[in-house]
Amino acid sequence: MLPATLVRALTTPAFEPDQFVATQWNTAKDKAKFANALMKFIAQEFPRQSFGKALYQRLSNTFGHIAHTNQDGYYSVFFERDADKVVFLDQTLRWPCYGDPTYTFCDVERAVQRRLRAANVIEVFSMREADATRNRELATLAQLQAKYGANRESPSSLQQASPPQADLFAT
């Protein structure tokens, strides 16, 4: 669970329609609703039950993200592990926000990026992934030490001896 201060930094204050420009297809209220839903989704650590069709469709058209075949495919690519979440956040933060806000959600993208940078949420998930990697590596080390004996021999003496060479010319 993210710290309460980080959750507040992501979700407060709520985005308001007057921060955005309407497009031909979406109102400024639609844009604010998407921005708030995305911040809530991130603040709640990307819960599957909150990844609905509307959020998926808009995300697959913003920040340079693509659909990944379908909603389930998109979710599995970006939100199942902390490493995936780091990739999602990194791509979201690096996106150059092309376009004119009267035709695209670039104004929303910029506002979301500012909020994510201010909260530094990517650092939390990066640290979690580093801890998970360290734990996996320590578990592997423990298995190898159990198999080959911990600190009994130097690493060079643990190398397997060369197999005997057959004398191809022996009769």
Residue pairs with C-beta under 8 A, 6 or more apart in sequence:
1 45
2 10
2 43
2 45
2 121
2 124
6 43
6 119
6 121
6 124
7 43
7 44
9 115
9 118
9 119
10 39
10 40
10 42
10 43
10 115
10 116
10 119
10 121
11 36
11 39
11 40
11 43
14 32
14 36
15 31
15 32
15 35
15 36
15 39
15 108
15 111
16 32
17 27
17 28
17 29
17 31
17 32
18 28
19 28
19 32
19 107
19 111
20 28
20 31
20 32
20 35
20 101
20 107
20 108
20 111
21 28
21 31
21 101
21 102
21 107
22 28
22 31
22 102
23 101
23 102
23 103
23 104
23 105
24 102
24 103
26 105
31 105
31 107
31 108
34 54
34 55
34 58
34 105
34 108
35 108
35 111
35 112
37 54
37 55
38 55
38 59
38 112
39 112
39 115
40 50
41 47
41 50
41 51
41 55
42 89
42 116
42 121
44 50
45 85
46 78
46 79
46 85
48 75
48 79
51 71
51 75
51 79
53 71
56 71
56 74
56 75
58 105
59 65
59 74
60 66
60 67
60 68
60 74
61 105
62 95
62 105
62 108
62 109
63 91
63 92
63 95
63 109
63 112
64 91
64 95
65 74
65 78
65 88
65 91
65 92
67 73
67 74
68 74
68 76
68 77
68 78
77 84
78 84
78 85
78 87
78 88
79 85
79 88
81 129
82 125
82 128
82 129
82 132
83 129
83 132
85 125
86 122
86 125
86 126
86 129
89 116
89 121
89 122
89 125
90 122
92 112
92 113
92 116
93 113
93 116
93 117
93 122
95 109
95 113
97 106
97 109
97 110
97 113
98 104
98 106
99 106
100 106
101 107
116 122
145 151
148 158
